[in-house]
Amino acid sequence: MEENELLSVIYEYRSLVHQYQEKYGTHSLIVHALKLTFLSRILKYYPNQSEKFNKEFLNDLSSVRKLVKMMPVPHGNWEPMSVDSSTNLIHFDTDYYNRVYLPILDKYQDDILKLTAQTLHDCEPAKWYLYVMGPQGDILIFNQGFTPLEVFKDRSELPKHAILAEDFDLSVVCAGEIFWTFDSNQNNVKFIINNKSGHFKPDYDHLHWCSRLLCRTFNISDEKVIQIDYSY
């Protein structure tokens, strides 16, 4: 993407954000969906872009995180997860899983994929994917990429994270969404990961643990991974 084209895209994005801010407010879901959609599009070209845009990206990510933290959390509801004090793994309730999700596992099983250096290239880059990470750092994704706007409109075809975690006996390091991009030679992978999972509710420590294991699995340095904390 040439700089003139990039500036045109940024102008269009800012105009849309301003329009929806005026209509729905600065912290509305549609405004933050636009910001994440823009980020997803622009990061496809990230290795070739000037550092001057990084601050704007990170500010947008920070505003999304603040929005999530502002959302009310229901009180008194039963939580389907627990954290093992000895391993720090997050475990999804087995009885609840067997009753609610095991009967529909077949619907999703063919699209559950282990993320490796090879399968990274087999999937569509510059899209978000649901993921869970197992105790040894293995990552399973649901192989159906999406943009934030698509998932706001309809997530009926996406499974819950608990279904992905079945191969790990429902115990995971972290769960959320993952995004990656390459340079022009399909090398030099960079990741964005978050801990956006209402079923497992991983905190920042789990996200950070996941990031370290991700670096080890793909033999990359920690600056190649951006973490977005959605802690509840």
Secondary structure as GFF3:
##gff-version 3
##sequence-region A 1 232
A	DSSP	alpha_helix	3	24	.	.	.	ID=ss1
A	DSSP	alpha_helix	29	43	.	.	.	ID=ss2
A	DSSP	three_ten_helix	46	48	.	.	.	ID=ss3
A	DSSP	three_ten_helix	51	53	.	.	.	ID=ss4
A	DSSP	alpha_helix	54	70	.	.	.	ID=ss5
A	DSSP	beta_strand	81	83	.	.	.	ID=ss6
A	DSSP	beta_strand	90	92	.	.	.	ID=ss7
A	DSSP	alpha_helix	94	100	.	.	.	ID=ss8
A	DSSP	three_ten_helix	102	104	.	.	.	ID=ss9
A	DSSP	alpha_helix	105	109	.	.	.	ID=ss10
A	DSSP	beta_strand	112	114	.	.	.	ID=ss11
A	DSSP	alpha_helix	117	122	.	.	.	ID=ss12
A	DSSP	beta_strand	128	133	.	.	.	ID=ss13
A	DSSP	beta_strand	139	142	.	.	.	ID=ss14
A	DSSP	alpha_helix	148	153	.	.	.	ID=ss15
A	DSSP	alpha_helix	161	164	.	.	.	ID=ss16
A	DSSP	three_ten_helix	165	168	.	.	.	ID=ss17
A	DSSP	beta_strand	171	172	.	.	.	ID=ss18
A	DSSP	beta_strand	174	181	.	.	.	ID=ss19
A	DSSP	beta_strand	190	194	.	.	.	ID=ss20
A	DSSP	alpha_helix	204	218	.	.	.	ID=ss21
A	DSSP	three_ten_helix	222	224	.	.	.	ID=ss22
A	DSSP	beta_strand	225	228	.	.	.	ID=ss23
###
